Amino acid sequence: MTIVDLIIIGAGPYGISLAAHAKAAGLSYVLLGQPMHFWKEQMPQTMFIRTNPLYISLSDSEDRWTIERFSEETGTELSSPFPRPAFIDYAFWFAEQVGVEFTPELATEVRRDSEAYEIVTRTGRHISAACVIIATGLQHFSYIPDEMRTLPPCLLTHTFGQTGFDHFRGNSVAVIGSGQSAWEAAALLYIAGSETELLFRSEEVRYAGEDNAVTGLRLIESAEQFYRQPLEEKQARWNTPRRGSVAQFLKPYVEGKVKETGGVEIVRAEAQDGGTKALLTLSNGETRLVDHIVCATGYRINLELLPFLAPELLSAIRRDTIPFHGFPLLSEHFECSIPGLYFAGPLASHSHGPAFGFIAGIAQACRSIIPHIAGANKQEESSCNQLMP
């Protein structure tokens, strides 16, 4: 049994930054997960990050190891849009500078007794800690509409997990969605040599109009402000339907190259030709027979989909109200109703705001969670010392 102060589940940008703050605060920790796995293994590497690179820094306690410093020390140009491989290089450079240690194992079970949490990893290792932070990102929450869930995997995939599209060369592919990931998938499919069509409900695509530097700054500011806003303001924001938009840099990759059909919904999807093709029936009465469907239909957060939380923990975590019941209800310090259990990243994005679905929320999460854990740890040590003869 390994015993530490803190276990962090998820080794992406949030997990790495939380580990950096934990180390600076003198907390012992284990950072579980394959380092930057989502960014390295689940996304195409030939595309770019939408956010201006000035606002995608990871967080350390002194704000020393910013992406600007990475650029200066490595000669990497901070161009906008910023290449994904360069961001991955930055994350590993950051981890090396602050001395973050990775434990590249996956958590298979998280349970709690009266004194501590115990994590069991896929290799059978047992780790115990007073506190756990879950920062696993979006990997468990990809959403497929009901109309298409009966199709076999050979005919249907989500944009999550797509690292390249060359295997679709010469195939007909329907991309479902009107947001950034849909346009990105369509662009890469076109480049790969597939016959591609975008199908989406809105009448037309909405390209982002304002400068992405402004957007990045606003997200960071909202990360600091959202939790303290009046409840009615937060509710108004969540109850307003969110419209996706597409970054301007994708426009020349798609416009005039990929067929776009807006104002339609998928009514039915069926396997045809012995399961080798998919037949889509659209709300306008038209049909499409294609070799494959790529769903760029986003993510739906649902705590129940985390595969490692013990049932007794899931049932004890207080949730937000319907229709946001999939989110844990969190305190100012990102702690759920079970003491010592914290959530960062997208799982915190209802209590703390949309910035936490992006890199923009990292610094605020670190500065809220780690001092809270460190303070509780010092208080416990002080109590123990008072009890000693």
C-alpha positions in Angstrom: 0.0 0.0 0.0 1.3 3.4 -1.1 0.2 6.2 1.2 0.2 9.8 0.1 -1.5 13.1 0.9 -3.2 13.3 -2.5 -4.2 11.2 -5.5 -4.8 13.0 -8.8 -6.7 10.9 -11.5 -6.0 12.3 -15.0 -2.6 13.3 -16.3 -3.7 15.9 -18.8 -3.2 19.7 -18.5 -5.3 19.9 -15.4 -3.7 17.0 -13.7 -0.2 18.1 -14.5 -0.8 21.6 -13.2 -2.5 20.3 -10.0 0.5 18.1 -9.4 2.8 21.1 -9.8 0.9 23.1 -7.2 0.7 20.1 -4.9 4.5 19.7 -5.0 5.0 23.4 -4.3 2.7 23.1 -1.3 4.7 20.2 0.1 2.0 17.6 -0.5 3.0 14.1 -1.4 0.9 12.9 -4.4 0.4 10.3 -7.1 -0.6 11.5 -10.5 -2.4 8.6 -12.3 -3.0 8.3 -16.0 -1.1 8.2 -19.3 0.6 11.6 -19.7 -1.3 13.9 -22.1 -3.1 10.8 -23.5 -6.2 12.6 -24.8 -4.0 15.2 -26.6 -1.5 12.7 -28.0 -3.6 9.6 -28.7 -7.2 10.8 -29.1 -7.0 13.9 -31.3 -5.7 14.5 -34.9 -2.1 15.9 -34.6 -2.3 17.8 -37.9 -4.7 20.4 -36.7 -4.5 23.4 -34.3 -5.7 24.6 -31.0 -8.5 27.2 -31.4 -7.6 29.3 -28.4 -4.9 32.0 -28.8 -1.6 30.6 -27.5 -1.2 33.5 -25.0 -4.0 31.9 -23.0 -3.2 28.2 -23.0 -0.4 28.1 -20.3 -0.4 25.5 -17.7 -0.2 26.6 -14.1 2.5 26.5 -11.5 2.6 28.2 -8.1 4.8 31.1 -9.2 3.5 31.4 -12.8 7.1 30.8 -14.0 6.7 28.1 -16.7 4.3 29.8 -19.1 4.0 29.1 -22.7 5.7 32.4 -23.5 8.8 31.1 -21.6 8.6 27.8 -23.4 8.6 29.7 -26.7 11.6 31.8 -25.6 13.7 28.8 -24.4 12.8 26.4 -27.2 12.4 28.7 -30.1 8.8 27.6 -30.7 6.8 30.2 -32.5 3.6 31.3 -30.7 1.6 31.4 -33.9 -2.2 31.5 -33.8 -3.7 29.0 -34.4 -1.2 26.9 -32.4 -0.3 23.4 -33.5 -1.4 20.6 -31.2 2.0 18.8 -31.2 3.6 22.0 -30.0 1.2 22.2 -27.1 2.0 18.6 -26.2 5.7 19.5 -26.2 5.0 22.4 -24.0 3.1 20.2 -21.5 6.0 17.8 -21.1 8.5 20.7 -20.9 6.4 22.2 -18.2 6.3 18.9 -16.3 10.0 18.6 -16.5 10.7 22.2 -15.2 8.4 21.8 -12.2 9.5 18.2 -11.4 6.1 16.6 -11.9 6.3 12.8 -11.5 3.9 10.6 -13.5 2.5 7.3 -12.5 1.2 6.0 -15.9 -1.4 3.6 -14.5 -5.1 3.7 -14.8 -7.5 3.8 -11.8 -10.0 0.9 -11.9 -11.6 1.5 -8.5 -12.0 4.4 -6.1 -13.5 3.6 -2.7 -13.5 5.2 0.7 -13.5 4.0 4.3 -13.9 6.1 7.4 -10.3 7.5 7.3 -9.1 7.7 3.7 -9.6 6.9 0.0 -8.2 3.8 -1.6 -7.4 3.6 -5.3 -6.8 0.3 -7.1 -5.0 0.5 -10.4 -5.2 -1.7 -13.4 -1.9 -3.4 -12.4 -3.4 -4.2 -8.9 -1.5 -1.5 -7.1 -3.2 0.0 -4.0 -2.8 3.7 -3.1 -4.3 5.4 -0.1 -4.8 9.2 0.4 -6.9 11.6 2.4 -7.9 13.5 -0.7 -8.6 12.6 -4.4 -8.9 15.0 -7.3 -10.7 13.6 -10.4 -9.4 15.5 -13.5 -10.1 13.0 -16.3 -11.4 15.4 -18.9 -13.9 14.4 -21.6 -12.8 10.9 -22.4 -15.8 9.1 -20.8 -18.5 11.5 -22.1 -18.7 11.4 -25.9 -22.3 11.6 -27.1 -24.0 9.7 -29.9 -27.6 10.6 -30.7 -30.2 7.9 -30.1 -31.1 7.6 -33.8 -27.6 6.3 -34.6 -26.7 4.1 -31.6 -27.9 0.9 -33.2 -25.3 1.2 -36.0 -22.3 -1.1 -35.6 -18.9 0.5 -34.8 -17.6 -0.3 -38.3 -20.1 2.3 -39.6 -20.1 4.9 -36.9 -17.5 6.7 -34.8 -17.3 9.8 -32.7 -14.7 12.5 -33.3 -13.3 11.5 -29.9 -10.5 9.0 -30.6 -9.9 10.1 -34.2 -6.2 10.7 -34.6 -6.2 10.6 -38.4 -8.6 10.1 -41.4 -6.3 8.5 -44.0 -8.2 5.1 -43.6 -11.3 6.8 -45.1 -9.6 7.6 -48.4 -11.9 6.9 -51.2 -14.9 6.4 -48.9 -18.1 8.4 -48.6 -18.4 9.9 -45.1 -21.2 11.9 -43.5 -20.1 14.2 -40.7 -22.9 15.1 -38.2 -22.6 18.4 -36.4 -22.1 22.1 -36.9 -19.3 23.0 -34.5 -15.6 23.1 -34.4 -15.0 19.4 -34.3 -17.3 18.8 -37.2 -15.6 21.3 -39.5 -12.2 20.0 -38.4 -13.2 16.4 -39.2 -14.6 17.4 -42.6 -11.4 19.3 -43.4 -9.2 16.4 -42.6 -11.5 13.9 -44.4 -11.3 16.1 -47.5 -7.5 16.3 -47.3 -7.4 12.5 -46.8 -9.3 12.0 -50.1 -12.8 11.0 -48.9 -16.1 12.1 -50.3 -17.4 14.1 -47.4 -20.7 15.8 -46.5 -21.6 17.9 -43.5 -25.1 17.4 -42.1 -26.3 19.8 -39.4 -29.5 21.1 -37.8 -28.8 24.9 -38.0 -29.6 26.7 -41.2 -26.0 27.9 -41.6 -22.6 27.6 -39.9 -21.7 30.2 -37.4 -18.0 31.3 -37.7 -16.4 32.9 -34.6 -16.5 36.6 -35.1 -14.3 38.1 -32.4 -10.6 37.8 -31.9 -9.7 34.5 -30.2 -7.3 36.4 -27.8 -10.4 38.3 -26.5 -12.2 35.0 -26.1 -9.4 33.4 -24.2 -9.1 36.3 -21.8 -12.8 36.4 -21.2 -12.8 32.6 -20.4 -10.0 33.1 -17.8 -11.9 36.0 -16.2 -15.1 34.0 -16.1 -13.2 31.2 -14.3 -12.5 33.6 -11.5 -15.9 35.2 -11.3 -18.6 32.6 -12.2 -18.9 30.8 -8.8 -19.7 34.0 -7.0 -22.3 35.3 -9.4 -25.9 35.4 -8.2 -27.8 32.1 -8.7 -30.3 33.6 -11.1 -27.5 34.9 -13.4 -25.9 31.5 -13.5 -29.2 29.8 -14.1 -29.9 32.2 -17.0 -26.6 31.4 -18.5 -27.1 27.6 -18.3 -30.6 27.8 -19.5 -29.7 29.7 -22.6 -29.0 27.2 -25.5 -25.3 27.2 -26.4 -24.5 27.7 -30.1 -21.3 26.2 -31.3 -19.1 28.2 -33.6 -16.2 27.4 -35.9 -12.8 29.1 -35.9 -12.1 31.3 -38.9 -8.9 29.4 -39.7 -11.0 26.3 -40.7 -13.0 28.2 -43.3 -10.6 27.8 -46.2 -10.2 24.1 -45.5 -14.0 23.4 -45.9 -15.8 26.2 -47.8 -16.1 25.3 -51.5 -14.5 21.9 -50.9 -17.0 19.9 -48.7 -20.7 19.6 -49.3 -22.8 21.3 -46.6 -26.4 20.5 -45.9 -28.0 22.5 -43.1 -31.4 22.7 -41.6 -31.8 18.9 -41.4 -31.9 16.3 -38.6 -31.2 12.6 -38.7 -34.5 10.8 -38.4 -33.3 7.2 -38.8 -30.0 5.4 -39.4 -29.9 1.8 -40.7 -27.2 -0.6 -41.8 -27.4 -1.6 -45.5 -25.7 -3.9 -48.0 -24.8 -6.6 -45.4 -23.6 -4.1 -42.9 -21.1 -2.4 -45.2 -23.0 0.9 -45.6 -25.2 3.2 -43.6 -28.5 4.6 -44.8 -29.4 8.0 -43.3 -33.0 9.3 -43.5 -33.1 13.1 -43.1 -35.9 15.3 -41.8 -36.4 16.8 -45.2 -37.3 13.4 -46.7 -33.9 12.9 -48.4 -31.6 9.9 -47.8 -27.9 9.4 -47.8 -26.1 6.1 -48.4 -22.5 6.3 -47.0 -19.6 4.1 -46.1 -19.2 5.7 -42.7 -20.6 8.3 -40.3 -18.5 10.5 -38.0 -20.5 12.0 -35.2 -19.2 15.4 -34.2 -22.0 15.6 -31.7 -20.1 16.7 -28.6 -20.0 15.5 -25.1 -22.6 15.1 -22.3 -21.2 15.1 -18.8 -22.6 12.3 -16.6 -20.9 11.3 -13.4 -22.4 7.8 -13.7 -20.2 7.2 -16.7 -17.0 7.4 -14.7 -15.9 3.7 -14.6 -13.9 3.7 -11.4 -16.1 5.3 -8.8 -17.5 2.8 -6.3 -21.3 2.6 -6.3 -21.5 3.8 -2.7 -19.5 7.0 -3.6 -21.7 7.7 -6.7 -24.8 7.4 -4.7 -23.5 9.7 -1.9 -22.3 12.5 -4.2 -24.8 15.4 -4.2 -25.8 16.3 -7.8 -27.1 19.4 -9.4 -30.7 19.8 -10.3 -32.3 18.3 -13.4 -31.4 18.7 -16.3 -27.9 19.0 -14.9 -28.0 16.0 -12.7 -25.0 14.5 -14.4 -22.7 17.1 -12.7 -21.5 16.9 -9.1 -22.5 19.9 -7.0 -19.2 21.5 -5.9 -18.1 23.9 -3.2 -16.0 27.0 -3.8 -12.9 24.8 -3.5 -14.2 22.3 -6.0 -15.0 19.7 -3.3 -18.1 17.6 -3.6 -20.5 16.6 -0.8 -18.0 13.8 0.2 -15.1 15.4 2.1 -11.8 15.1 0.4 -13.2 14.3 -3.1 -12.6 17.1 -5.6 -13.5 17.5 -9.3 -11.6 19.6 -11.9 -12.0 20.2 -15.6 -15.3 19.6 -17.4 -16.9 17.8 -14.4 -16.6 21.2 -12.6 -18.0 23.2 -15.4 -21.6 23.5 -14.1 -20.7 24.6 -10.6 -17.8 26.8 -11.7 -18.6 27.8 -15.3 -17.9 27.0 -18.9 -14.2 28.0 -18.6 -13.5 24.6 -16.9 -14.4 22.8 -20.1 -11.2 24.4 -21.5 -7.6 25.1 -20.5 -8.7 28.5 -19.3 -9.9 27.2 -16.0 -6.7 25.5 -14.9 -5.1 28.3 -12.8 -8.3 29.0 -10.9 -8.8 25.3 -10.1 -5.3 24.9 -8.9 -5.4 28.0 -6.7 -8.7 26.9 -5.2 -8.1 23.2 -4.6 -4.5 22.8 -3.5 -4.4 25.5 -0.8 -7.7 24.0 0.6 -6.1 20.5 0.8 -2.8 21.8 2.1 -4.7 23.8 4.8 -6.6 20.8 5.9 -3.5 18.7 5.9 -1.7 21.2 8.2 -4.7 21.4 10.5 -4.7 17.6 10.8 -0.9 17.5 11.5 -1.4 20.2 14.2 -4.2 18.2 15.9 -2.0 15.1 15.9 0.9 17.0 17.4 -1.3 18.3 20.2 -2.4 14.8 21.0 1.2 13.5 21.3 2.6 13.3 24.9 
